[in-house]
């Protein structure tokens, strides 16, 4: 084992970062329950697969994103887009869980990620452990707006 960072329960693996329950795998990032796999990013329950990203409960797959087949080139594009969206965000495994860590990623990042044609909300929610709110508009009362702004707002009709 080499290059094991911020990870738990890792055996016979290399280049593992912010992951748990990884066995006989390499290049695994922000993932859990990964066996006999390589190049796995932000995924959960992956077995005998390679080059997968944002995948949940898959086996014997290659070039998958959001549990959908993609080309090698498209997977590289998605990874580049994800790296740009997440910026410096990095999962820190706390109490053997990332649920609270994923919540630190701003809603705007999730909304941007959801614009990818391959995006699958249910798959992502199974990985991150909570329901995503992808609404970009929010209904607020005048009182809520006033509190947010720090001064009273009055609606006038013209």
N, C-alpha and C positions, 0 to 999 in steps of 0.2 A: 504494500500500500504506500502510495506517495501522493503528496499534494492533497491532503484531506483537511479541509477548512470548515469550521463551524458546522460539523456534521456528526451524526450519531449512528451507531450500528452499521458500520461500513466494513466489509471484508473483501479481500481479493480484488480490489478496485483501485483506480488511479484517477487523478484530476476530478475530485468530488468536492463540491462547494455548496454549503447551505442545504444539505440533503440528509435524509435518514433512511434506514433500511435499504442499503445499496449493497448488492452482492455481485461479484464477478462482472463488473461494469467499468466503463471509463467515460470521462468527459460528461459528468452528470451535474447539473446545476439546479438548485431550487426545486428539487423533486423528492418524492418518497416512494418506497416500495418498488425499487427498480432492480431487476435481475437480468443478468446475461445480456446487457444492452450497452449501447454507446451513443454519444452525442444526444443526450436527453436533457431538455430544458423546460422548467416550469410545468412538470407533468406528475402524474400520480398513478400507481399500479401499472407499471410498464414491464413487460417480460419479453425477452428475446427480440428486441427491436433496436433499430438504429435511426439516427437522424429524425427525431420526433420532437415536437414542441407543442405545449399546451394540449397534451393528450391525457386521457383518463381511461383506465381499464382496457388496455390494448395488449395484444400478443402477436409476435411475429410480423411486425409492420416495419416498413421503411419509407422514409419521406412522408411524414404525416404531420398535419397541423390541425388542431382542434378536432381530432379524430377523423380527418378527411385526407384522402391521398392528395399529395401535391408533388410537383416536380422538384428535383434537386435545386434548380434555380429559384423557384418560387419560395422554397423553404428558406433559402439564403436571404431573399427579399424580406420575408416575414421577420426573420431574425434581426435584420438591419432596422426594420421599422420598430420592432419591439425594443431594441437597444436604444433607439432615439426617444421613444415614448417614455420608457422607464428612467432614462437619464442615469443618475448616480444611485438610484434606488437599489438596495440589496437586502434580501431577506436575511434576518438574523434568527436562527432557531432558538426559541424561548420555550422552556418547559416542554420540549419535544413537539412543539407545534408552531405553525406559521400563521395561523388564522389571524391573530392580531397584527402580525407583520404585514400581511397582504392588505389589511385595512389602512395601512399607512400610505399606500399608493393613492394619489389623488383621484377623485372621481373623473376628472378630465382625462386622465390616462386611460381609464377603463372605457370611457366614451370613444376616445380616439382608436383604441384597440378594436372596439366593436365595429368600426367602419370597414375592417378587413372583410372581404367577401367570404372567407373561410370561417370567420368567427362563429362560435357556437356558445351561447350564453350558458346553457345547462352544463356543458363540458367544463367550462371555466369555473362555474360555481361548485362543481364536484371537486375540482382541484383546490380551490381557495377556501372552501368550507363555509361560505356565506352567500346570501343572495345579493346580486349586483343591482344597483339602481342606475340605469342608463338614461334616465330622463334628463334632458338638457334645459327644460324650462320648469319652473317651480311656481306654484300658486301661493301667494302670500296675502295676508290681510294688510290694510294700511298700518295697523298697529305694529305688525311684525316688521314691515319696511321701516317704520319710524325707529324701532328699537335697533335694527341693523345699522341704520345710518347715524344713529345717535342724536337725532333731532326729530321733532314732530313734522309729519307730512300731512298735508290736507289736499284732497282731490277737489278740483274745481271744474265746473262745466262751462265751456265757452261756446 
